[in-house]
Amino acid sequence: MWGPLKGLWHSSTRAELAGLVMAAHTNRPLHIGIDNKAVVDKANLLKSKAEKLEEEGKVDPKKILKKHWGLQTDGDLWEAYWRALRSRGSKSIKVTKVKGHATKEQVEEGKVRIEDKIGNDKADLAATAGVDEHVQWLRELTAWLHMRQRAYIGVMADIHNMIAGTTREHQAIQKEQEKEARRRR
């Protein structure tokens, strides 16, 4: 499953987080392996805060972390994850770090589980397919803008040469007029 990701800024972290949010909205217990440590760490921090609130029987405070969602990087998605986490219950989800771009040798050496490699490889393929499907227009626009910029540079060089030539011609005429004026004296 893939699609365009909303927002002004895009990063691999934002894409991983969007996948986590989508998974968190499914109706079953989850164990999600993510190769982005920042996402795993913050997801687990939020999970521990949710567990504490659940144990104490408290509702959400105004601020979950030090900053409001809108002031955090990717705060819109972190808020969506928080709401899904609180809705489904923190004990129904587990997020762990997996090795990204693992090699066959790492699996053979026991450094990486085969399930993690297969899952991460499939996620990478889906991410590539999503990028390819949704940025073709951007590649075309970039190529067109590049051609336009090269043409603009050519026009500007012509204008520069014309101004320089006109300036040289004007200076030559001025010198000639000054010589003519000196001869008449």
N, C-alpha and C positions, 0 to 999 in steps of 0.2 A: 504494500500500500504506500503510495506517495502522492504528493500534491504540492502546490505552491505554499510557501510559508509566509504568513502575514508579518509585517513589521518593516521598519526602515533599514535595519541592519541585519545582516545574515552572517552566521559563522557556523563552524562545525558544532560548537557547543550549543548554539540555539537549535540546530537541527536535531542533535541528540536529545535535548530537553523536550522538543516537540514530540519526538517518538515516545518518550517516557510519559508525557501527558496523554497521548493517544492510548497507550497501553493501560494507563491507570483508569481509563474510563470503561474498560471491559469489565464484565461481571463474573470474575473468577479470581482465585488467588494467583498471584504472580511472583515469579522470580525472574528479574530482568538483569541481563548482563550488558553493561555499557563500557565502551573503551575510553570514555572521557572521564578522567578522575575528578574534575571540577564538578561535573553533573552528579556523579556518584556521591561525592562528599556532601554536597548541599542537599541532595535528596535524602541522604541518611540523617543529616542534621535536622531537617524538617520532620522526618519520621520520628526521631527521638523526642522532638518537641510535641508532636501529635500524641505519642504514647503517654507522655507525662500528663498532658491535658486529659486524655481518656482515663488514666488511672485516678486523677483527682476529680473527675466528673465536671470539669470546667468547660465553659464555652470559649471560643477564640478571643484572645485579647485584641486590642486595637492594632498593635504591632506584634507580629510573630518574631521578626528579627529586629535588628537595630534600626533598619530603614524600612519605610513603607514600600510596598510592592513597586509603586510607580517610580521610586528612586533607585531601584536595583537594576543591574544589568539583566535583561530578559525578565524583568519583574512581572510582565503580563503572563508569561508562561509559568513562572514559579507560583504565581497566585492560582492559576488554573490547576497546577499539580497539587498545591496545598488543599484546595477545595475538593478535588477528587480523593485525595488521601483521607481527609476528614470524613468525607461521605462514605467511603468504602471501609474505613477502619484501618489503622496503621499496621495491624498485625497481618493483614491480607496481602501485603506487598513487601518484597525484599529486592533491594538493588545492590548488585555487586559489580566490582571492577573486573573486566576481562581484558586480555592482551589484544590490542588492535594489530592487524596485519601480521598475525602469527605465522610462523613457517612450519613446514612439515617436520623439520628437525626439532623445533621446540616442542612439538607434540610427542615425537619419538623419545625425547629426553625427559618427558614428564613435566616440563615447565608450563605447558598449556594443555588443557583438556580438549579432546577432539570436538566435543559438543560446543565449546566456546569458540573454537576456530571456525567451525561450520556456520554457527549462528552469526558471528561477526562478519565472515565473508559474504553471507547472504545479505546482511544489512548494508554492507559496502556496495554490493551490486544494485540493491534497491535505491540507495542514495545516488549512485551514478546514473541510473535510469531516470530518476526524478530530475536531476540536473539537466540531463540531455533533453528530456521532454519539455522542460519549462524555460530553458534559456536559449533555445535556438533563435528566437526573435532577438535576443540580446546580442548574440554573436553576429547576426545580420546587421543590426543597428550599429554595432561597433565597427564592422567592416565598412559600412556606408560612411560613418563619421570619419573614419581614417582616410578614406578616399577624399572626402570633402575637405578635411584638414590639409591634405597634401596639395589639393587644388588651391586652397586659400594661401598656402605658403608660396606657391608659384605666382599667384596674383600679387601678393605683397612684395615679392622679390621684383616683379616687373614694375610695380609702383615705385619701389625704392630706387631702382635703376633709372627710371624716368626722372624722378626728383633729383637724383645725383647728377644725371646728364644735363638737366635743365639748369641746375645750380652752376655746374662747370661752364656751360655755355654763357650763362648770365655773367659770370666772373670774367670770362674771356672778352665779352662785349664791353663790360665795364672798363677793363684794362685798356682796350682799344680806344674807347672814348676818352679816357684819361690821357693817353698818348697823343691823340688828335688834339685835345685841348691844350697840351703843353706845346705842341708844334705851332699852334696859332698864336701863342704869346710871343 
